[in-house]
């Protein structure tokens, strides 16, 4: 019974979040500043959720930073996603091996 209540509450909250903008903003937003601001909100929210998880993912901030930098550089050069992901994982793993070997 508890699970059903949780699902209903989550569905209601999700529906309200998606419905409220359509209810209040019936006309197209003409302000360039507000449209520009709204355009970048998804990227900001995704970054705010992802970056802390990335830095905690390996248990070592240095290895996570090396993997992140590797991924950013390879993504900048528009390499395929699988190459970016595998290279970032490999660089974080190798950095961890080097750190553990040197310690």
C-alpha positions in Angstrom: 0.0 0.0 0.0 2.9 2.4 0.8 4.4 1.7 -2.5 1.2 2.7 -4.3 1.0 5.9 -2.4 4.6 6.8 -3.3 4.0 6.1 -6.9 0.8 8.2 -6.9 2.6 11.1 -5.2 5.5 10.9 -7.7 3.1 10.8 -10.6 1.3 13.9 -9.3 4.5 15.8 -8.7 5.8 14.9 -12.1 2.5 15.9 -13.8 2.4 19.2 -11.9 5.9 20.1 -12.8 5.2 19.6 -16.5 1.7 21.1 -16.4 2.4 24.4 -14.6 4.5 26.0 -17.3 1.8 25.3 -19.9 -0.9 26.8 -17.6 0.9 30.0 -16.8 2.8 30.7 -20.1 0.2 30.5 -22.8 1.9 33.0 -25.1 5.3 32.7 -26.6 8.0 34.2 -24.4 9.4 37.2 -26.4 12.2 38.3 -24.1 15.5 37.2 -25.5 17.1 37.2 -22.0 14.5 34.9 -20.5 14.5 32.5 -23.6 18.3 32.4 -23.4 18.1 31.7 -19.6 15.5 28.9 -20.1 17.5 27.4 -22.9 20.5 26.7 -20.6 18.6 25.4 -17.5 18.7 21.7 -18.6 22.4 21.8 -19.1 23.0 23.5 -15.7 20.8 21.0 -13.9 22.4 18.1 -15.6 25.8 19.4 -14.7 24.8 20.0 -11.1 23.7 16.4 -10.8 26.5 14.8 -12.7 29.7 16.5 -11.6 29.5 15.6 -7.9 28.7 12.0 -8.9 31.6 11.9 -11.3 34.1 13.2 -8.6 32.8 10.6 -6.1 32.6 7.7 -8.6 36.1 6.2 -8.1 36.6 6.9 -4.4 39.6 9.0 -5.3 39.3 12.6 -6.5 42.5 12.5 -8.5 41.5 9.5 -10.6 38.1 10.9 -11.2 39.5 14.2 -12.3 41.9 12.5 -14.7 39.0 10.5 -16.2 36.8 13.6 -16.5 39.5 15.6 -18.2 40.2 12.7 -20.6 36.5 12.5 -21.4 36.2 16.3 -21.9 39.2 16.5 -24.2 38.1 13.5 -26.3 34.5 14.8 -26.5 35.8 18.2 -27.6 37.4 16.5 -30.6 34.0 14.8 -31.3 35.1 11.2 -30.9 32.4 8.5 -30.6 30.8 8.1 -27.2 32.1 4.6 -26.7 35.7 5.8 -27.3 35.2 8.6 -24.9 33.7 6.4 -22.2 36.3 3.6 -22.5 39.2 6.0 -22.6 38.0 7.9 -19.6 37.5 4.7 -17.7 40.9 3.4 -18.7 42.7 6.6 -17.8 41.0 6.7 -14.4 41.9 3.0 -13.9 45.6 3.5 -14.9 45.9 6.6 -12.8 44.6 4.5 -9.8 47.2 1.8 -10.5 50.0 4.4 -10.7 48.9 6.0 -7.5 48.7 2.7 -5.7 52.0 1.6 -7.1 53.8 4.8 -6.1 52.3 4.8 -2.5 
